[in-house]
Amino acid sequence: TRHLLNMLRTRSARLAQTRWAFSRAPISTVRVSNGIARRFLSSKPKGTEALENIRNVGIMAHIDAGKTTTTERMLFYSGSSRMMGEVHDGTTVTDYQPQERARGITITAAAVTVPWKGHQVNIIDTPGHVDFTIEVERCLRVLDGAVAVFDAVAGVEAQSETVWRQATHHRVPRIAFVNKMDREGATAEKTINMMRDRLSANPLVTQMPLGVGSDFRGVVDLVTMQLLRWTDATDKTGANFEVLPIRDEGVDAQLFAAASSARATLVEKVADLGMNEQLVDQYLIGGSTTTAISPELLRSALREVTKANQGVPVLYGSSLRNKGVQPLLDAVVDYLPSPADIPYVEGRGTTGTSLRFKPDSSDMIALVFKVTHDPGRGGDLVYVRVYSGSLEVKQNLHNTSRGGTERPLKCLRVNANHVEEVTSINAGDIGALVGLKGAMTGDTLMGVNTQKKNVAVLPGMEIPSPVFSLTVEPESKAVAKDLDNALRILVREDPSIRVSVDSDTGQIVLSGQGELHLEILRNRIEQEFKVPCYFGQLQISYREALIQPTEAQVEVEARGGSKMNASVAVSLSRRPEQDRPNTGSHAHPDHKAEGHLPAGKNKIMHEEEMVGEAIRETAAKADTEGLDLPDVKKLAAPKPHPTPGKLNEISGTFEIGEGSCVSVSLSKENGLDTLTEETSLALRAGVEGALGRGVLVMAPLVGVKAVVTRAVLTHAAGQTNTAILGLLQMAAAEAVQQALKNATEFGGVELLEPKMKVEVAMGEEHVGNVLRDLTGHRRATVHDVGTGTGNRVVSAEVPLAELIGYATHLRSKTGGNASFHMSFGRYGPAGPAEQQRVLAKLAGLE
């Protein structure tokens, strides 16, 4: 009898497993052997032309949470890769750049496409290091869903919070994958609790882990009430795994009881959200049992909840140990939205009106979200997301963000550093273009045959301000042109880079997001572009702010023998925090013009102008030394400043970046005979330029409210319009500089320094030393000393200046048993003592 029961149980398990495989797997054939199901996928997805069969998904997480390893497993199990790449071996598909493989980290986002369940899944593996947050930002801007990967030991970490906020800002639906369940100290509950507490998320646990740490063997699928078990003895690649039903009898009774309780909790939480009426009705009638709530109904309800950002399905696994990745791919297809679920994309038309573009619209509209330098493929690859219509090879495209028309020579489907030529990129899809010379990150592309009334600019992206800078000079005049070219390419690739010229020294200043960011840029200039250069020491990017109001009036005489004079007066005051827009980015300052044409140009163009200015000033200096750079001025030609809004707005208040604003308020006695759009723009440009260079450390001023209270011209008859506008701009700038100098005499300007959010993880025995070092030597404000799994975590705000070299110091102080992570927090007052120290250092007295 016992033998007969075992035979029946085995046959039942195999039958259930086969049904699950045929109903769930994206397969061309399914083989069942010894109770183990394996999926053999076709190399090409079927039906990918349909929008509902496409998923555009990003993998995001804190550094070392396992994003790239998870992506590699997705490639292998989908049949897109014949071998599993490993980060520690430098053999991954998505981390293909030499520096990525050498450092074992993701530096730039990489796109791959995998087939799964008859769907086309476009995956973008994003960096987890804080210095490369811009890569996550610009990818999330064009994605329909995301997989947030968490470390089962560490839980929600600092960069996890940053990328989660970015996804929330872009309203990107998410699923969570709790990785590294095989590690010692891993727990199933810790990450769930931290998601609620630190991310304000609503986690919906769809799986129950089978063991933790070294005992982790698989998961229980709470939707289907099946056990998915991976056995290394059978297949170490993880491609084969057992699929067994769990029953309320025998050895399964205890597991069945725990799974039933967890499923009931899941069903109750989904029902409480009220997104699926059928599930709510079934729950009220029959409760949360599997009989009452079928797997198909629960799966459908979870999809609706996820798409509406009302909940986050949670799954468990260990990518490194090849466990749990196939169900994760199932969840991507089952729960995350397709382009068909996005009803429209909204842009701003020529008159400022809102225009909507549906996926099935005939008007082609696409957004450029990334540019990479690839000379081996004929130039730069311009990555685009097409929202409506079809983008075809050699189609004439109008860049509505900055003007001009271009034609892509090739359309490509990209798999990391491998590409496949296609004839077109259709609505809902992601691809790359070859042959576009002027397109930049954040630009909108439309077909030139689009009716004028339908021409629009899509919303841009938030670009973080740089916090570190260093100087760079070519080793010789012979390589100056090569350096100019390298800087232009780097800025086009990475909009978080700034290039400027120090007007006092003539040196080029390269600014970025952190030490690692600048170190990699330095290596690229020297190794990739092969330009020998001298690099200065790392410097902090400070800001300045007004403490008290100030004003000044100046009179400027035109040069060149003209008797024309301009008298301009300005008043400056501190702008209240609540009146300032988000200063965490440097989107184009003229918010009134945002989305208008041609004023849809964003700050990305402005960064290119900075490079152009750097090149022009460098070229001018080189010319005096006999260096000939014939192409530099042509390549770096200045772009026209965006036209402001309507003419009746010229006396309004305009945002000029860094939380500052300017307005022109002139009385009849103190004003021009006619205040035109051009004269208003000239005055504002003068104010903006002067506020970009303070009087303490030549740093930009933030949070300033500037008002032009006088603008009078004398002897202007017969003068050209260009001369008049130039004089007004110069006078406005000098008035601002004089007002700032007046304020400095009475201590009315203060220095602001970047304050970083810092988390230090260490053992209990090191807490005292770390706290004493932070508070006693690094001017830190400690917010919390928390308890993690096997360690303590100190959360603090620390000035960036005190964190240079901190990683080495921390390792030395704790014997290598501590780590830290930082992210930009805010700009705050440096304080009198630190301000004096910085000023003394700049003066060469320290």
HELIX and SHEET records of a PDB file:
HELIX    1   1 ARG A    2  ARG A   24  1                                  23    
HELIX    2   2 LEU A   51  ASN A   53  5                                   3    
HELIX    3   3 LYS A   67  TYR A   77  1                                  11    
HELIX    4   4 VAL A   87  ASP A   89  5                                   3    
HELIX    5   5 PRO A   98  ARG A  103  1                                   6    
HELIX    6   6 VAL A  130  PHE A  132  5                                   3    
HELIX    7   7 THR A  133  LEU A  140  1                                   8    
HELIX    8   8 ALA A  158  HIS A  169  1                                  12    
HELIX    9   9 GLU A  189  LEU A  199  1                                  11    
HELIX   10  10 GLY A  213  ASP A  215  5                                   3    
HELIX   11  11 GLY A  250  ASP A  252  5                                   3    
HELIX   12  12 ALA A  253  LEU A  273  1                                  21    
HELIX   13  13 GLU A  277  GLY A  286  1                                  10    
HELIX   14  14 PRO A  295  LYS A  307  1                                  13    
HELIX   15  15 VAL A  325  TYR A  335  1                                  11    
HELIX   16  16 PRO A  339  ASP A  341  5                                   3    
HELIX   17  17 PRO A  375  ARG A  377  5                                   3    
HELIX   18  18 LYS A  452  ASN A  454  5                                   3    
HELIX   19  19 LYS A  477  VAL A  479  5                                   3    
HELIX   20  20 ALA A  480  GLU A  493  1                                  14    
HELIX   21  21 GLU A  515  ASN A  523  1                                   9    
HELIX   22  22 ARG A  524  GLU A  528  3                                   5    
HELIX   23  23 GLU A  577  ASP A  579  5                                   3    
HELIX   24  24 HIS A  591  ALA A  593  5                                   3    
HELIX   25  25 LYS A  603  THR A  624  1                                  22    
HELIX   26  26 VAL A  632  LEU A  635  1                                   4    
HELIX   27  27 LEU A  647  GLU A  649  5                                   3    
HELIX   28  28 GLU A  677  LEU A  691  1                                  15    
HELIX   29  29 ASN A  721  GLU A  745  1                                  25    
HELIX   30  30 GLU A  764  HIS A  766  5                                   3    
HELIX   31  31 VAL A  767  HIS A  777  1                                  11    
HELIX   32  32 LEU A  800  LEU A  803  5                                   4    
HELIX   33  33 TYR A  806  THR A  814  1                                   9    
HELIX   34  34 PRO A  832  LEU A  842  1                                  11    
SHEET    1   A 6 THR A  29  SER A  33  0                                        
SHEET    2   A 6 ILE A  36  PHE A  40 -1                                        
SHEET    3   A 6 ASN A 240  PRO A 245 -1                                        
SHEET    4   A 6 GLN A 226  ARG A 229 -1                                        
SHEET    5   A 6 GLY A 218  ASP A 221 -1                                        
SHEET    6   A 6 GLN A 207  LEU A 210 -1                                        
SHEET    1   B 7 ALA A 110  TRP A 116  0                                        
SHEET    2   B 7 HIS A 119  ASP A 125 -1                                        
SHEET    3   B 7 ILE A  54  ALA A  61  1                                        
SHEET    4   B 7 GLY A 145  ASP A 151  1                                        
SHEET    5   B 7 ARG A 174  ASN A 179  1                                        
SHEET    6   B 7 VAL A 312  TYR A 316  1                                        
SHEET    7   B 7 PRO A 203  VAL A 205  1                                        
SHEET    1   C 3 SER A 354  PHE A 357  0                                        
SHEET    2   C 3 VAL A 345  GLY A 349 -1                                        
SHEET    3   C 3 ALA A 456  VAL A 457 -1                                        
SHEET    1   D 8 THR A 405  GLU A 406  0                                        
SHEET    2   D 8 LEU A 397  ASN A 399 -1                                        
SHEET    3   D 8 THR A 444  GLY A 447 -1                                        
SHEET    4   D 8 ILE A 365  ASP A 374 -1                                        
SHEET    5   D 8 GLY A 379  SER A 388 -1                                        
SHEET    6   D 8 ILE A 430  VAL A 434 -1                                        
SHEET    7   D 8 LYS A 410  ASN A 415 -1                                        
SHEET    8   D 8 HIS A 418  VAL A 422 -1                                        
SHEET    1   E 2 SER A 390  GLU A 392  0                                        
SHEET    2   E 2 SER A 424  ASN A 426 -1                                        
SHEET    1   F 4 ARG A 498  VAL A 501  0                                        
SHEET    2   F 4 ILE A 508  GLY A 512 -1                                        
SHEET    3   F 4 PHE A 468  PRO A 474 -1                                        
SHEET    4   F 4 CYS A 533  PHE A 535 -1                                        
SHEET    1   G 4 ARG A 498  VAL A 501  0                                        
SHEET    2   G 4 ILE A 508  GLY A 512 -1                                        
SHEET    3   G 4 PHE A 468  PRO A 474 -1                                        
SHEET    4   G 4 GLN A 539  ILE A 540 -1                                        
SHEET    1   H 4 ARG A 543  LEU A 546  0                                        
SHEET    2   H 4 VAL A 749  MET A 762 -1                                        
SHEET    3   H 4 ARG A 792  PRO A 799 -1                                        
SHEET    4   H 4 THR A 781  THR A 787 -1                                        
SHEET    1   I 3 ARG A 543  LEU A 546  0                                        
SHEET    2   I 3 VAL A 749  MET A 762 -1                                        
SHEET    3   I 3 ALA A 818  PRO A 829 -1                                        
SHEET    1   J 5 THR A 550  GLU A 557  0                                        
SHEET    2   J 5 ASN A 565  ARG A 574 -1                                        
SHEET    3   J 5 VAL A 704  THR A 714 -1                                        
SHEET    4   J 5 CYS A 661  VAL A 664  1                                        
SHEET    5   J 5 THR A 653  GLU A 655 -1                                        
END                                                                             
